[in-house]
Amino acid sequence: MSVQIRLRRTGLKKQPSYRVIVADKRSPRDGRFLDIVGHYNPRRTPVELVLDEEKIKRWLGNGAQPSDTVARLLADKGLYAREKVRVRKARAKRAKKS
């Protein structure tokens, strides 16, 4: 069983907030999970990110892999190596219709 640390969406329509969860890689986004390790609210100013560092370190030590977004958030907090975070390529500029 491969385990992943990822985001689970909560909140109202067009007002997202997220829980940081540990789940089986095959389970759906809002499906079963093993543990809640924090929450993330991008709509607040400044952005709210609360993490249980002990649980995250334990899960990473046991082989859990963070998703790309969670890896970036963990690297910002200093819990994950910055060089392991995959960087997305910039979207090509769209041609304007004339």
VEXTORTOR-87206 format. One record per atom (N, C-alpha, C): residue in one letter; atom name; x, y, z. Coordinates in steps of 0.1 Angstrom, whole numbers. Layout:
LUMMAR resn name    c1    c2    c3
LUMMAR    A   CA     X     Y     Z
...
//
This chain:
LUMMAR resn name    c1    c2    c3
LUMMAR    M    N     8   -12     0
LUMMAR    M   CA     0     0     0
LUMMAR    M    C     9    12     0
LUMMAR    S    N     7    21   -10
LUMMAR    S   CA    15    33   -10
LUMMAR    S    C     6    44    -4
LUMMAR    V    N    13    52     5
LUMMAR    V   CA     6    62    13
LUMMAR    V    C    11    76     8
LUMMAR    Q    N     1    85     7
LUMMAR    Q   CA     4    98     2
LUMMAR    Q    C    -1   109    12
LUMMAR    I    N     6   120    14
LUMMAR    I   CA     1   131    21
LUMMAR    I    C    -4   141    11
LUMMAR    R    N   -17   145    12
LUMMAR    R   CA   -23   153     2
LUMMAR    R    C   -34   162     8
LUMMAR    L    N   -40   170     0
LUMMAR    L   CA   -51   179     4
LUMMAR    L    C   -65   173     2
LUMMAR    R    N   -74   175    12
LUMMAR    R   CA   -88   171    10
LUMMAR    R    C   -96   184    11
LUMMAR    R    N  -104   186     1
LUMMAR    R   CA  -111   199     0
LUMMAR    R    C  -123   199    10
LUMMAR    T    N  -125   210    17
LUMMAR    T   CA  -137   212    25
LUMMAR    T    C  -141   226    22
LUMMAR    G    N  -152   231    28
LUMMAR    G   CA  -157   244    26
LUMMAR    G    C  -168   245    16
LUMMAR    L    N  -173   257    15
LUMMAR    L   CA  -184   260     6
LUMMAR    L    C  -180   261    -8
LUMMAR    K    N  -190   262   -17
LUMMAR    K   CA  -188   264   -31
LUMMAR    K    C  -180   277   -33
LUMMAR    K    N  -170   277   -41
LUMMAR    K   CA  -161   289   -44
LUMMAR    K    C  -155   295   -31
LUMMAR    Q    N  -155   288   -20
LUMMAR    Q   CA  -148   292    -8
LUMMAR    Q    C  -140   280    -2
LUMMAR    P    N  -130   276    -9
LUMMAR    P   CA  -123   263    -5
LUMMAR    P    C  -114   265     7
LUMMAR    S    N  -113   255    15
LUMMAR    S   CA  -103   253    25
LUMMAR    S    C  -100   238    25
LUMMAR    Y    N   -88   235    30
LUMMAR    Y   CA   -83   221    28
LUMMAR    Y    C   -79   215    41
LUMMAR    R    N   -80   202    42
LUMMAR    R   CA   -73   195    53
LUMMAR    R    C   -61   188    47
LUMMAR    V    N   -51   187    55
LUMMAR    V   CA   -39   180    50
LUMMAR    V    C   -40   166    56
LUMMAR    I    N   -42   156    48
LUMMAR    I   CA   -44   142    53
LUMMAR    I    C   -34   133    48
LUMMAR    V    N   -34   121    54
LUMMAR    V   CA   -26   110    49
LUMMAR    V    C   -36    99    45
LUMMAR    A    N   -34    95    32
LUMMAR    A   CA   -44    85    26
LUMMAR    A    C   -37    76    17
LUMMAR    D    N   -44    65    14
LUMMAR    D   CA   -39    55     4
LUMMAR    D    C   -39    62    -9
LUMMAR    K    N   -30    60   -17
LUMMAR    K   CA   -28    67   -30
LUMMAR    K    C   -40    65   -39
LUMMAR    R    N   -46    53   -38
LUMMAR    R   CA   -57    49   -47
LUMMAR    R    C   -71    54   -43
LUMMAR    S    N   -72    60   -30
LUMMAR    S   CA   -85    64   -26
LUMMAR    S    C   -89    78   -32
LUMMAR    P    N  -102    81   -34
LUMMAR    P   CA  -106    93   -40
LUMMAR    P    C  -102   105   -31
LUMMAR    R    N  -102   117   -38
LUMMAR    R   CA   -98   130   -31
LUMMAR    R    C  -105   132   -17
LUMMAR    D    N  -118   130   -17
LUMMAR    D   CA  -125   132    -5
LUMMAR    D    C  -130   119     2
LUMMAR    G    N  -123   108    -1
LUMMAR    G   CA  -127    95     4
LUMMAR    G    C  -120    92    17
LUMMAR    R    N  -117    79    19
LUMMAR    R   CA  -111    74    31
LUMMAR    R    C   -97    79    33
LUMMAR    F    N   -94    82    46
LUMMAR    F   CA   -80    86    49
LUMMAR    F    C   -76    79    62
LUMMAR    L    N   -63    80    64
LUMMAR    L   CA   -57    74    76
LUMMAR    L    C   -55    83    88
LUMMAR    D    N   -52    96    85
LUMMAR    D   CA   -49   105    95
LUMMAR    D    C   -50   120    90
LUMMAR    I    N   -54   129    99
LUMMAR    I   CA   -55   143    96
LUMMAR    I    C   -42   149   102
LUMMAR    V    N   -34   156    95
LUMMAR    V   CA   -21   161   100
LUMMAR    V    C   -21   177   100
LUMMAR    G    N   -32   183    95
LUMMAR    G   CA   -32   198    95
LUMMAR    G    C   -43   203    87
LUMMAR    H    N   -43   216    85
LUMMAR    H   CA   -53   223    76
LUMMAR    H    C   -47   235    70
LUMMAR    Y    N   -52   239    58
LUMMAR    Y   CA   -47   249    50
LUMMAR    Y    C   -59   258    44
LUMMAR    N    N   -58   271    47
LUMMAR    N   CA   -68   280    42
LUMMAR    N    C   -62   291    34
LUMMAR    P    N   -62   290    20
LUMMAR    P   CA   -56   300    12
LUMMAR    P    C   -63   313    11
LUMMAR    R    N   -76   313    15
LUMMAR    R   CA   -84   325    14
LUMMAR    R    C   -81   336    25
LUMMAR    R    N   -75   332    35
LUMMAR    R   CA   -71   341    46
LUMMAR    R    C   -59   350    42
LUMMAR    T    N   -58   362    48
LUMMAR    T   CA   -47   370    46
LUMMAR    T    C   -40   372    60
LUMMAR    P    N   -28   367    63
LUMMAR    P   CA   -20   359    54
LUMMAR    P    C   -26   345    54
LUMMAR    V    N   -21   337    45
LUMMAR    V   CA   -26   323    43
LUMMAR    V    C   -24   315    55
LUMMAR    E    N   -34   308    59
LUMMAR    E   CA   -34   300    72
LUMMAR    E    C   -29   285    69
LUMMAR    L    N   -18   281    75
LUMMAR    L   CA   -14   268    73
LUMMAR    L    C   -10   263    87
LUMMAR    V    N   -17   253    92
LUMMAR    V   CA   -14   247   106
LUMMAR    V    C   -11   232   103
LUMMAR    L    N     1   228   108
LUMMAR    L   CA     5   214   106
LUMMAR    L    C    10   208   119
LUMMAR    D    N     7   195   121
LUMMAR    D   CA    12   188   133
LUMMAR    D    C    25   182   128
LUMMAR    E    N    36   189   132
LUMMAR    E   CA    49   185   127
LUMMAR    E    C    54   171   131
LUMMAR    E    N    50   167   143
LUMMAR    E   CA    54   154   148
LUMMAR    E    C    48   143   139
LUMMAR    K    N    35   144   136
LUMMAR    K   CA    28   134   128
LUMMAR    K    C    34   134   114
LUMMAR    I    N    37   146   108
LUMMAR    I   CA    42   147    95
LUMMAR    I    C    56   140    94
LUMMAR    K    N    64   143   104
LUMMAR    K   CA    78   137   104
LUMMAR    K    C    77   122   105
LUMMAR    R    N    67   117   113
LUMMAR    R   CA    65   103   115
LUMMAR    R    C    61    96   102
LUMMAR    W    N    51   102    95
LUMMAR    W   CA    46    96    83
LUMMAR    W    C    57    97    72
LUMMAR    L    N    64   108    71
LUMMAR    L   CA    75   108    61
LUMMAR    L    C    86    98    64
LUMMAR    G    N    88    96    77
LUMMAR    G   CA    98    86    81
LUMMAR    G    C    94    72    78
LUMMAR    N    N    80    70    77
LUMMAR    N   CA    75    56    74
LUMMAR    N    C    73    54    59
LUMMAR    G    N    76    64    51
LUMMAR    G   CA    76    62    36
LUMMAR    G    C    65    69    29
LUMMAR    A    N    57    78    36
LUMMAR    A   CA    46    85    29
LUMMAR    A    C    52    95    20
LUMMAR    Q    N    46    97     8
LUMMAR    Q   CA    51   106    -2
LUMMAR    Q    C    41   118    -3
LUMMAR    P    N    46   130    -2
LUMMAR    P   CA    37   142    -3
LUMMAR    P    C    33   145   -18
LUMMAR    S    N    21   150   -20
LUMMAR    S   CA    18   154   -33
LUMMAR    S    C    26   167   -37
LUMMAR    D    N    26   171   -49
LUMMAR    D   CA    34   182   -53
LUMMAR    D    C    30   195   -45
LUMMAR    T    N    17   197   -43
LUMMAR    T   CA    13   209   -36
LUMMAR    T    C    17   209   -21
LUMMAR    V    N    15   197   -15
LUMMAR    V   CA    18   195    -1
LUMMAR    V    C    33   196     1
LUMMAR    A    N    41   191    -9
LUMMAR    A   CA    56   191    -8
LUMMAR    A    C    60   206    -8
LUMMAR    R    N    54   214   -16
LUMMAR    R   CA    57   229   -16
LUMMAR    R    C    54   235    -3
LUMMAR    L    N    42   232     3
LUMMAR    L   CA    38   238    16
LUMMAR    L    C    48   233    27
LUMMAR    L    N    51   220    27
LUMMAR    L   CA    60   215    37
LUMMAR    L    C    74   221    35
LUMMAR    A    N    79   223    23
LUMMAR    A   CA    92   230    21
LUMMAR    A    C    92   244    26
LUMMAR    D    N    81   251    25
LUMMAR    D   CA    80   265    30
LUMMAR    D    C    81   265    45
LUMMAR    K    N    76   254    52
LUMMAR    K   CA    76   253    66
LUMMAR    K    C    90   247    71
LUMMAR    G    N    98   242    62
LUMMAR    G   CA   111   236    66
LUMMAR    G    C   110   221    69
LUMMAR    L    N    99   215    66
LUMMAR    L   CA    97   201    70
LUMMAR    L    C   101   191    58
LUMMAR    Y    N   104   196    46
LUMMAR    Y   CA   107   188    35
LUMMAR    Y    C   118   195    27
LUMMAR    A    N   126   187    21
LUMMAR    A   CA   138   193    13
LUMMAR    A    C   133   201     1
LUMMAR    R    N   138   213     0
LUMMAR    R   CA   134   222   -12
LUMMAR    R    C   138   215   -25
LUMMAR    E    N   149   209   -25
LUMMAR    E   CA   154   203   -38
LUMMAR    E    C   146   191   -43
LUMMAR    K    N   137   185   -34
LUMMAR    K   CA   129   174   -38
LUMMAR    K    C   116   178   -44
LUMMAR    V    N   113   191   -43
LUMMAR    V   CA   100   196   -47
LUMMAR    V    C   100   198   -62
LUMMAR    R    N    90   192   -69
LUMMAR    R   CA    90   194   -84
LUMMAR    R    C    84   208   -87
LUMMAR    V    N    91   214   -97
LUMMAR    V   CA    87   228  -101
LUMMAR    V    C    79   227  -114
LUMMAR    R    N    67   233  -114
LUMMAR    R   CA    58   232  -126
LUMMAR    R    C    64   242  -136
LUMMAR    K    N    62   238  -149
LUMMAR    K   CA    66   247  -159
LUMMAR    K    C    56   258  -161
LUMMAR    A    N    60   270  -165
LUMMAR    A   CA    51   281  -167
LUMMAR    A    C    42   278  -179
LUMMAR    R    N    29   282  -178
LUMMAR    R   CA    20   280  -189
LUMMAR    R    C    24   289  -201
LUMMAR    A    N    23   283  -213
LUMMAR    A   CA    27   291  -224
LUMMAR    A    C    16   302  -226
LUMMAR    K    N    20   314  -230
LUMMAR    K   CA    10   325  -232
LUMMAR    K    C     1   321  -244
LUMMAR    R    N   -12   324  -241
LUMMAR    R   CA   -21   320  -252
LUMMAR    R    C   -22   331  -263
LUMMAR    A    N   -24   327  -275
LUMMAR    A   CA   -25   336  -286
LUMMAR    A    C   -38   343  -285
LUMMAR    K    N   -38   357  -287
LUMMAR    K   CA   -50   365  -286
LUMMAR    K    C   -57   363  -299
LUMMAR    K    N   -70   363  -298
LUMMAR    K   CA   -79   362  -310
LUMMAR    K    C   -80   377  -315
LUMMAR    S    N   -78   379  -328
LUMMAR    S   CA   -80   392  -334
LUMMAR    S    C   -93   394  -341
//
